[in-house]
Amino acid sequence: MRDQVYQALQKCYDPELGLDVVSLGLIYDVTVDGPTVHVLMTLTTPGCPLVPYFRQDMETKINAATGCTTVVIDVTFDPPWNPDKISPEARQQLTMLRG
């Protein structure tokens, strides 16, 4: 089930960067407890206005992929996100976009 959640999260894209939240290193942990999925995530900056967007998109995609009735998304900034958390593949995509 945990793998299904990660697969669903790989379909959740940051609308500004065009990369998924997993590849960006925004997902810190996923736990499944019966019908409940807990996602611990961060954002690239505190005060990011995309929190409601991410919550809705992630909840919808996780529910569709797993059938879990409750999705709890907790946002943390400890540890703070930094570009080192981006996957090598996503880093390469960003480099290509910059030209």
N, C-alpha and C positions, 0 to 999 in steps of 0.2 A: 504493500500500500504506500509506503514511504516513497518508493520509486515512482509510483503513479503521480504522487504530489509533485515531485521534482519535475517530471515530464510536463505536468500542467503549468508549472511555474516557468518553464522554458518557453511557454507561449505568451507570457506576460512581458510586454515590451515597454521600455522607457520611451515615451513619445518624443522626447527631446533628442535622445541618442540613437534610437532605433535598434537597441540591443536588449536582449532579455535580462530579467532581474537576476537570474542564476549566473549567467556569463559575466555580468557586471560585478558579481561578488556581493550583492545586496542581501542574499539569504544566508543567515548565520546558522539556523537550525530548523528542522522540521520534526515534529513528533505526532504520532497518531495514537489516540486513545479511544478505541471503539469508534463511535460515529463522529468524534471530534478531532479536527486537525489543528495543531498549533504551529504557527510559523513565526519565527523570530527573525526580524529583518532590520536593516538599517537603510538609510538614504544617503545620497552623496553629500548633502548638507542639511543641518538642522533648519527647520522652518520651511522645508521644501513644500511648495503648494500642491504637489502631486499625491499627497497621502490619501485623500479620498479616492482618487482615480485608481491608485495601486490596490487599495483595499477592495474596491468593487470588482476590479478585473481579476484579482487573485481569488477572491471568494467564488466568483462565477465559474472560473476555469477549474478550480479544485473540486467544487461540488459536481460539475459535469463529468470530470474524470474519475471521481471516486464514489460519488453518491453520499459522501459524508454530509450530515445535516448541519453541522456546526463548524465554522472555520473561524479561528481566533488568530488575528494578526497583531503581534506586538512589535512596536518599533522601538529600537534602542540606538543609542549613539555610543555605546561602550562595548567593544572598542569602536572608535571612530572609523568610518570608511576611508580608504585611501586608494589611489589608482593601482597599487600593488595587488589588490584583490580581484582585479579584472583578469579573466582567463586569457591565456595566450592567443586563442583564436579571436576573441573579441578585441583584444589589444591590436591585433593585426588589422581587423576591420576598421577600427578607429583611425589607425595610421593611414590606411588607404583612403579614407574619407577626407583626411586633411590634405592629401595630395602630396 
